[in-house]
Amino acid sequence: MPPKLTVLTCAAAVLVTLWAITSIGDAQRLVIASIGAAGLLALALRDLVAPVRLAADADGLTVVSGYARRVRVPWEDVQVIRVDERRRWGLRSRLLEIDTGDDVHLLSAMDLGADVWDAADELARLRPAA
């Protein structure tokens, strides 16, 4: 995760928390601000606990699964690495898809801090020939 985005998420969490505190007299605003603050705090905490979502070496991959659990995947368990690109409502999304047979790990450019095509190329370079 890009550090600037983590800092921005933390700052937004603090601002929305302050908004929740100042909304104590208005129940509706307090509920909305509290839900927003909780969500932003959860995202900020995830970014601080697991800032690196994907790491690769000669032995395999380490992928963050779920909130912040790290899963080690040996190269021999990786079946397919591809970029899933979709267009919907005038928007284009790209995800790096790592299929291990039992699990599919999906990572965005925001998760990787790099373009998904570049990450896929780098993983192909690091992956030992079968």
Number of C-alpha atoms within 10 A of each C-alpha: 19 15 12 9 14 18 14 12 19 19 15 17 21 15 15 20 21 14 18 22 14 13 17 13 10 10 11 11 16 18 14 14 22 19 15 18 21 14 13 21 20 16 17 21 17 15 23 16 12 15 19 18 20 20 13 17 12 10 14 19 22 18 21 21 16 10 13 17 12 16 13 14 15 15 19 12 13 18 12 12 18 17 19 14 11 10 9 7 5 5 7 9 12 17 21 24 18 20 16 17 10 8 10 16 16 18 20 19 18 14 20 20 17 13 15 23 16 13 20 17 13 12 17 13 10 16 18 12 7 5
